[in-house]
Amino acid sequence: MVPLLLIADAGHTTPARPIGDPVFRLNFSRRPMARTAALVLAGAACAALTTGSAEAIVNGRDSTQRYPAMVSIPVSGADDPAFRGVCGGTLIDAQWVLTAAHCVDPTLVTLDGTVRIGSAWTKSGGTVRAVTKTVTHPGYRLGTPNRHDLALIRLNRPAAEKPLRIADRPGPPGTPTRLLGFGTVDDAPDPAQWVFPDRLQELDARRGAVSACAPGYADHTRLCTISQVPRAMACNGDSGGPQLQRDRKGRWELIGVTSGPGAPGVRCSDGPGLYTSAPAHARWIHDAMTRNG
């Protein structure tokens, strides 16, 4: 099983393809299991989809404030260019976006070549910039769970929006956090019933203990995440998006990047979620931007 996170274009219809374990994993046609993708928390939908803006992520809500550093990243299926999807990302420097490695993995997806920064809508507003380079963490491994699931996207020129600071460390278990994404608001087993919002969604969550995720999933590089709302969590289409916490002055800072489910075979709303720790990878992020600037 491959836990990932992406979203299908709400306006695109394709025939349904086979699905493996519930949500968080989807098939791109003709790929063996080791390369199937659920691009959300990692996802890509393989069915007729409709738009909607009620509720959120799954059982979240429409965004309640501006998030200038939020990025949407359009992609196509590697095996099926007609399939259109989106990952999330975070502007962490005027010319760099942090996302999940599986969102730029050429065996899974093809970047459309642009990103949209700072908008609460998938297809309008904000700033559009071209992609000039992607840099994937050398330790990235697609699996259950994904490992070192981080990548950087370099923009053709700086964005005007304010980048988000990476936290020095994530707060301890129990720390309030917030999740952002454009992923499905319905995690029904049948992908034909998934609903992808045009509007950015948010969900209040908290840091979970390592033991709150399945054995071998969470550690100092992967954050277990628990919703504060019943039956809610990031889902297909939210991959690469941010997990935020407040600093001592009440400002948002980045602690996590949406990577996949926190246990095998769970539906999104059953949780928990798994997030790649941005603070744990801060040295690599800084060095990679410097080397590729």
C-alpha positions in Angstrom: 0.0 0.0 0.0 1.3 3.5 -0.9 0.0 6.3 1.4 0.0 9.6 -0.4 -2.0 12.8 -0.9 -3.3 14.7 -4.1 -6.6 16.0 -5.4 -8.4 15.5 -8.7 -9.5 18.5 -10.7 -13.2 19.0 -9.8 -14.1 19.6 -13.4 -12.5 16.5 -14.9 -14.2 13.2 -15.3 -12.5 9.9 -16.0 -13.6 6.2 -15.7 -13.2 4.7 -12.3 -10.0 2.8 -11.7 -9.4 0.1 -9.1 -8.7 1.2 -5.6 -6.7 -0.6 -3.0 -6.8 0.0 0.8 -9.3 2.8 1.7 -8.5 6.4 0.7 -4.9 7.6 0.8 -4.1 5.3 -2.1 -5.2 5.3 -5.6 -4.1 3.6 -8.8 -2.7 5.3 -11.8 -3.5 2.8 -14.5 -1.0 0.2 -15.5 1.3 0.8 -12.5 2.2 -2.1 -10.2 1.2 -1.8 -6.6 4.5 -0.4 -5.5 3.9 2.6 -7.7 0.2 3.2 -7.1 -0.6 6.5 -5.6 -3.1 8.0 -3.2 -2.2 11.6 -3.7 -3.9 13.8 0.1 -2.9 13.2 2.9 -1.3 12.2 0.0 -4.1 11.8 -3.5 -5.6 11.5 -6.9 -9.2 10.7 -7.6 -10.1 8.1 -10.3 -13.7 8.9 -10.9 -16.3 11.4 -11.8 -16.0 14.2 -9.2 -18.2 17.2 -8.3 -17.3 20.5 -6.7 -18.4 21.7 -3.3 -17.3 24.2 -0.7 -19.1 23.0 2.4 -17.2 21.6 5.3 -13.6 20.8 4.7 -10.5 18.7 4.3 -12.8 16.0 5.8 -15.2 17.7 8.2 -13.1 20.9 8.4 -14.3 24.3 7.4 -13.8 27.1 4.8 -10.6 29.1 5.6 -11.3 31.7 8.2 -8.3 34.0 7.5 -5.7 34.7 4.8 -2.8 32.3 4.5 -0.3 34.1 2.2 2.2 31.3 2.2 -0.3 28.6 1.1 0.5 27.2 -2.3 -1.5 25.0 -4.7 0.5 22.9 -7.2 -1.3 21.6 -10.3 -0.1 18.2 -11.5 -1.1 15.6 -14.1 -0.9 11.8 -13.8 2.4 10.3 -15.0 0.7 7.5 -16.8 -2.5 9.5 -17.7 -1.8 13.1 -18.7 -5.6 13.6 -19.0 -5.8 13.2 -15.2 -5.5 16.5 -13.4 -4.8 16.9 -9.7 -3.4 19.3 -7.1 -1.0 19.1 -4.2 -0.4 21.7 -1.5 2.8 23.5 -0.5 4.1 26.3 1.6 6.1 29.3 0.6 9.2 29.3 2.9 11.4 31.7 1.0 10.5 34.3 -1.6 11.6 31.9 -4.3 11.1 28.5 -2.8 8.1 26.2 -2.0 8.2 23.3 0.4 6.0 20.3 -0.5 5.9 16.5 -0.2 8.4 14.5 -2.3 5.6 12.3 -3.7 4.0 15.5 -5.1 7.0 15.9 -7.5 7.8 12.2 -7.9 8.0 11.6 -11.7 6.8 8.0 -11.4 3.6 9.3 -10.0 2.9 12.8 -11.4 4.0 15.5 -13.8 4.1 19.1 -12.7 2.1 21.4 -14.9 4.8 24.0 -14.6 3.2 26.7 -12.4 2.1 27.2 -8.8 -0.5 29.5 -7.2 0.6 31.3 -4.1 -1.5 33.0 -1.3 -5.0 32.4 -2.7 -8.0 30.8 -0.9 -9.1 29.5 -4.3 -7.6 26.8 -6.5 -8.0 28.6 -9.9 -8.0 32.3 -9.2 -6.3 35.0 -7.1 -2.9 35.0 -5.5 0.3 35.0 -7.4 1.2 32.5 -10.2 4.8 31.6 -10.7 6.6 29.2 -13.0 8.5 26.2 -11.7 12.2 26.2 -12.6 13.6 23.3 -10.5 12.6 20.6 -8.0 14.9 19.2 -5.3 13.8 16.0 -3.6 15.2 14.9 -0.2 17.8 12.2 -0.9 16.3 9.9 1.7 12.8 10.0 0.2 11.2 6.5 0.0 7.6 5.8 -1.1 6.1 3.3 1.2 4.0 2.6 4.3 4.8 5.1 5.7 6.6 7.4 3.3 10.1 8.4 4.5 11.7 11.8 4.3 8.7 12.9 2.2 9.9 16.4 1.4 10.8 18.3 -1.8 11.6 21.9 -2.7 10.2 23.8 -5.7 12.2 26.7 -7.1 10.2 29.6 -8.6 11.3 31.6 -11.7 11.2 34.8 -9.7 10.3 35.9 -6.1 6.7 36.0 -4.9 5.4 39.1 -3.2 3.6 37.0 -0.5 5.3 36.7 2.9 7.1 33.3 3.4 6.2 31.2 6.4 8.9 30.6 9.0 9.8 27.0 9.9 9.5 26.4 13.6 12.6 25.6 15.6 10.8 22.5 16.9 7.3 21.2 16.9 5.4 21.6 20.2 5.0 18.5 22.5 2.1 16.1 22.1 -1.2 17.9 22.7 0.0 21.2 21.1 -2.8 22.8 19.0 -2.1 22.9 15.3 -3.9 23.8 12.1 -4.1 21.8 8.8 -4.7 23.5 5.4 -5.6 22.0 2.0 -7.8 21.7 -1.1 -8.4 18.0 -0.6 -11.7 16.0 -0.7 -14.3 16.8 2.0 -15.8 13.4 1.7 -13.8 10.1 2.2 -16.5 7.7 1.0 -15.0 4.4 -0.1 -16.3 5.1 -3.7 -14.2 7.8 -5.2 -17.1 8.8 -7.4 -18.6 10.4 -4.2 -15.6 12.4 -3.3 -16.1 16.2 -3.3 -13.3 18.6 -3.9 -13.7 22.2 -2.8 -12.8 25.3 -4.8 -12.2 27.1 -1.5 -9.2 26.4 0.8 -10.1 24.3 3.9 -8.7 24.3 7.4 -8.9 22.0 10.3 -7.9 22.4 13.9 -5.8 19.5 15.1 -3.2 18.7 17.7 0.2 16.9 17.9 -0.3 13.3 18.8 2.1 11.1 20.7 4.2 8.6 18.7 2.0 5.9 20.1 -1.2 7.5 18.7 0.0 6.4 15.2 0.6 2.8 14.1 3.9 1.2 15.3 6.8 2.3 13.1 4.9 5.3 11.6 5.7 8.3 13.8 9.2 9.3 15.0 11.2 12.5 15.3 11.0 13.0 11.5 7.3 12.1 11.1 4.6 13.8 13.2 1.5 11.9 14.3 -1.5 14.3 14.0 -4.9 14.0 15.7 -8.0 16.0 14.7 -9.7 18.2 17.4 -13.0 17.7 15.4 -14.7 14.3 15.4 -14.2 12.2 12.3 -12.0 14.7 10.5 -8.5 14.8 8.9 -6.6 15.8 5.8 -7.4 13.5 2.9 -6.9 12.9 -0.9 -5.7 16.1 -2.4 -4.1 17.6 0.7 -0.6 16.1 0.1 2.3 18.5 0.6 0.1 21.1 2.5 1.1 22.6 5.8 0.6 21.8 9.4 0.9 25.0 11.5 1.4 25.9 15.1 1.4 29.3 16.9 4.7 30.8 18.1 5.0 32.7 21.4 3.7 35.8 19.8 0.7 34.1 18.3 2.0 34.0 14.8 1.7 30.9 12.6 4.8 28.8 11.9 5.4 25.6 9.9 5.9 22.3 11.6 4.7 19.6 9.2 4.1 18.7 5.6 1.1 16.4 4.8 2.5 13.0 3.8 0.0 10.2 4.4 -2.2 8.3 6.9 -0.9 7.5 10.4 -2.0 3.8 10.2 -2.5 1.3 7.4 -5.9 0.9 5.8 -7.7 3.8 7.5 -10.2 6.2 6.0 -9.2 9.8 6.3 -11.9 10.6 8.9 -10.8 7.8 11.1 -7.3 9.4 11.4 -4.7 9.8 12.5 -2.6 11.7 9.9 1.2 11.6 9.4 3.2 14.7 8.6 6.8 15.0 7.7 8.5 17.2 10.3 9.8 20.5 8.8 12.0 21.4 11.8 13.7 17.9 11.7 14.7 18.6 8.1 15.5 22.3 8.5 19.2 21.9 7.9 18.7 19.9 4.7 16.1 22.5 3.5 18.5 25.4 4.1 21.4 23.7 2.5 19.4 22.6 -0.5 18.1 26.1 -1.2 21.6 27.5 -0.9 23.1 24.9 -3.3 20.3 25.3 -5.8 19.6 29.1 -5.5 
